[in-house]
Amino acid sequence: MATLEPDLLPEILTALVAYLRRQLPVQLQPEAEDIAQEALAIAWANLRDAAVDIRDPVKYVWAVAKNKYVDLLRKQGRWKRIPLDQIVEAPIARLIEEATAEYKLMQAELEKSLRVAMKSLPERELEFLHLRFYEGLDNDAACHSLGIPPEEGSRLKFVALRRLRLLLKVRLSKQRPLPIRAVR
């Protein structure tokens, strides 16, 4: 674990204050020194108590100072939410809101269709896809975990993805599901 050298503190404080004075609006610039001192105090306490594993203490101090700076800006209300119709014309704002709502609805329908399609997969294919795409394992690791050779794992993935595509296509087109066989 790295430590913060006491002889570096004045230099870091000066650099932080200069940075914060450049970043803060004019009315908040007097707060720059307080933010820098508070950031140094937090970093020093965390390093001393070993409450946090900090690899680069100087970067940590800068990150704490930036977080304090952002909190101050939020408290001052610098980043206010502006209604969309004040930024663009009302008809365009309505179109954007409708498109956003429609997109969210489409995503929800697609997720539901995917869940239903995945439930209809054979257990072994579902297990392999889970290892590959949810657990983040590569093909060899997923095959090893299932106790199958890599060639069979590749075939299993191909068949499962093809089956999912077909199931999704059928479900999304609202047709009667076709019987699906494994491809060899």
C-alpha positions in Angstrom: 0.0 0.0 0.0 1.4 3.4 -0.9 1.6 6.3 1.5 1.3 10.0 1.1 4.6 11.8 1.7 4.1 14.6 4.3 6.6 16.9 2.4 4.4 16.6 -0.8 1.3 17.9 1.0 1.9 21.7 0.5 2.7 21.1 -3.2 -0.5 19.0 -3.7 -2.6 21.5 -1.8 -1.3 24.4 -4.0 -2.0 22.5 -7.2 -5.5 21.5 -6.0 -6.4 25.0 -5.1 -5.2 26.3 -8.4 -7.1 23.6 -10.3 -10.3 24.2 -8.3 -10.1 28.0 -8.8 -10.0 27.4 -12.5 -12.9 25.0 -12.4 -15.3 26.7 -10.0 -17.6 29.6 -11.0 -16.5 33.0 -9.7 -18.9 33.1 -6.8 -17.6 29.7 -5.5 -13.9 30.3 -6.0 -13.3 31.1 -2.3 -14.4 27.5 -1.5 -11.4 26.1 -3.5 -9.0 26.1 -0.6 -11.6 24.5 1.7 -12.3 21.7 -0.8 -8.6 21.0 -1.3 -7.9 20.9 2.5 -10.9 18.6 3.0 -9.8 16.3 0.2 -6.3 16.1 1.7 -7.7 15.4 5.2 -9.9 12.6 3.9 -7.1 11.0 2.0 -4.7 11.3 4.9 -7.2 9.8 7.3 -7.9 6.9 4.9 -4.2 6.2 4.4 -3.3 6.5 8.1 -6.2 4.2 9.2 -5.6 1.8 6.3 -9.4 1.9 5.8 -8.9 1.8 2.0 -6.3 0.1 -0.2 -5.0 3.1 -2.1 -2.4 2.4 -4.8 -1.7 6.0 -5.9 -2.4 8.4 -3.1 -2.0 11.5 -5.2 -4.6 10.4 -7.7 -6.8 9.5 -4.8 -6.5 13.0 -3.4 -7.4 14.5 -6.8 -10.4 12.2 -7.1 -11.7 13.1 -3.7 -11.2 16.8 -4.5 -13.1 16.4 -7.8 -16.0 14.6 -6.0 -16.2 17.4 -3.4 -16.2 20.0 -6.3 -19.0 18.2 -8.1 -21.0 17.9 -4.8 -20.6 21.6 -4.2 -21.8 22.4 -7.8 -24.9 20.1 -7.2 -25.7 21.9 -4.0 -25.4 25.3 -5.7 -27.8 24.1 -8.4 -25.5 24.8 -11.3 -26.7 21.6 -13.0 -30.4 22.1 -13.2 -32.7 19.9 -15.2 -34.2 21.8 -18.1 -37.5 20.5 -19.6 -37.0 19.2 -23.1 -39.6 21.6 -24.6 -37.5 24.6 -23.4 -34.5 23.4 -25.4 -36.3 22.5 -28.7 -39.6 23.3 -30.1 -42.6 21.6 -28.5 -43.5 19.3 -31.5 -39.9 18.1 -31.7 -39.8 17.5 -27.9 -43.0 15.5 -28.2 -41.6 13.4 -31.0 -38.4 12.7 -28.9 -40.4 11.7 -25.8 -42.7 9.4 -27.9 -39.7 7.8 -29.6 -38.0 7.3 -26.2 -41.1 5.7 -24.8 -41.5 3.5 -27.8 -37.9 2.4 -27.7 -38.2 1.5 -24.0 -41.3 -0.5 -24.8 -39.6 -2.3 -27.7 -36.6 -3.1 -25.4 -39.0 -4.5 -22.7 -40.8 -6.6 -25.3 -37.5 -7.9 -26.7 -36.2 -8.8 -23.2 -39.5 -10.7 -22.5 -39.2 -12.5 -25.8 -35.6 -13.4 -25.1 -36.5 -14.8 -21.7 -39.3 -16.9 -23.1 -37.1 -18.2 -25.9 -34.3 -19.0 -23.5 -36.7 -21.0 -21.3 -37.5 -23.2 -24.3 -33.9 -24.1 -24.9 -32.6 -27.5 -23.9 -30.9 -27.5 -20.5 -27.4 -28.2 -21.8 -27.6 -25.4 -24.4 -29.0 -23.0 -21.8 -26.2 -23.9 -19.4 -23.5 -23.4 -22.0 -24.9 -20.0 -23.1 -25.1 -18.9 -19.4 -21.5 -19.8 -18.9 -20.4 -18.0 -22.1 -22.4 -14.9 -22.0 -23.5 -14.3 -18.4 -20.5 -15.7 -16.5 -18.1 -14.3 -19.2 -16.1 -17.6 -19.7 -14.4 -18.2 -23.0 -15.3 -21.3 -25.0 -12.6 -23.5 -23.6 -13.4 -22.6 -20.0 -17.1 -23.2 -20.5 -16.4 -26.6 -22.2 -14.1 -27.6 -19.3 -16.7 -26.6 -16.7 -19.4 -28.7 -18.5 -16.9 -31.6 -19.1 -17.3 -31.6 -22.9 -14.7 -31.2 -25.7 -14.2 -27.8 -27.3 -15.6 -29.0 -30.6 -18.8 -30.0 -29.0 -19.0 -26.7 -27.1 -18.6 -24.8 -30.4 -21.4 -26.8 -32.0 -23.6 -26.4 -28.9 -23.2 -22.6 -29.0 -23.9 -22.5 -32.7 -27.0 -24.6 -32.3 -28.3 -22.7 -29.3 -27.8 -19.3 -30.9 -29.5 -20.5 -34.1 -32.3 -21.9 -32.1 -32.7 -18.6 -30.2 -32.7 -16.6 -33.5 -35.4 -18.8 -34.9 -37.5 -18.6 -31.7 -37.2 -14.9 -31.5 -38.0 -14.5 -35.2 -41.1 -16.6 -34.8 -42.1 -14.9 -31.6 -41.6 -11.4 -32.9 -43.5 -12.2 -36.1 -46.4 -13.6 -34.0 -46.5 -16.8 -36.0 -47.1 -20.3 -34.6 -43.8 -21.7 -33.4 -42.2 -24.1 -35.7 -40.7 -27.4 -34.4 -37.0 -26.9 -34.1 -34.4 -29.7 -34.3 -30.8 -29.6 -33.4 -28.5 -29.0 -36.5 -25.6 -31.4 -36.9 
